[in-house]
Amino acid sequence: MALTDDQKRRIFEEEKLRKEMQGKSVVVSVILSFLIPGLGDLYCGSWVKALIFFALDFLSFILMFAMGIGVFLYAPVWVCGLISAWLSANKSEQRKIKKVDKTLVQES
């Protein structure tokens, strides 16, 4: 039993929508940010936040070796990086859902 062109098109569109609904993974984002603050934001496409976290991370490393106070700066940067990565991934997921909802409304 062969599929008609209309059925093939519908299956293709449903598969395309399913792929579009997948936002950035929160777990992957947090794990990346756990390794290096800012990497999770970079994964989610938040370039400005990622650059800020990279700069703060670099600064805390320099201060750690130069003055020994970088440890006190690194801990808050690391925690804020984890939270920021989690929020960026959630925001990415919400944007994808809104985009798919718009697509579905336009098709109706």
Rosetta blueprint (number, residue, H / E / L):
1 M L
2 A L
3 L L
4 T L
5 D H
6 D H
7 Q H
8 K H
9 R H
10 R H
11 I H
12 F H
13 E H
14 E H
15 E H
16 K H
17 L H
18 R H
19 K H
20 E H
21 M H
22 Q L
23 G L
24 K L
25 S L
26 V H
27 V H
28 V H
29 S H
30 V H
31 I H
32 L H
33 S H
34 F H
35 L H
36 I L
37 P L
38 G L
39 L H
40 G H
41 D H
42 L H
43 Y H
44 C H
45 G L
46 S L
47 W H
48 V H
49 K H
50 A H
51 L H
52 I H
53 F H
54 F H
55 A H
56 L H
57 D H
58 F H
59 L H
60 S H
61 F H
62 I H
63 L H
64 M H
65 F H
66 A H
67 M L
68 G L
69 I L
70 G H
71 V H
72 F H
73 L H
74 Y H
75 A H
76 P H
77 V H
78 W H
79 V H
80 C H
81 G H
82 L H
83 I H
84 S H
85 A H
86 W H
87 L H
88 S H
89 A H
90 N H
91 K H
92 S H
93 E H
94 Q H
95 R H
96 K H
97 I H
98 K H
99 K H
100 V H
101 D H
102 K H
103 T H
104 L H
105 V H
106 Q H
107 E H
108 S L
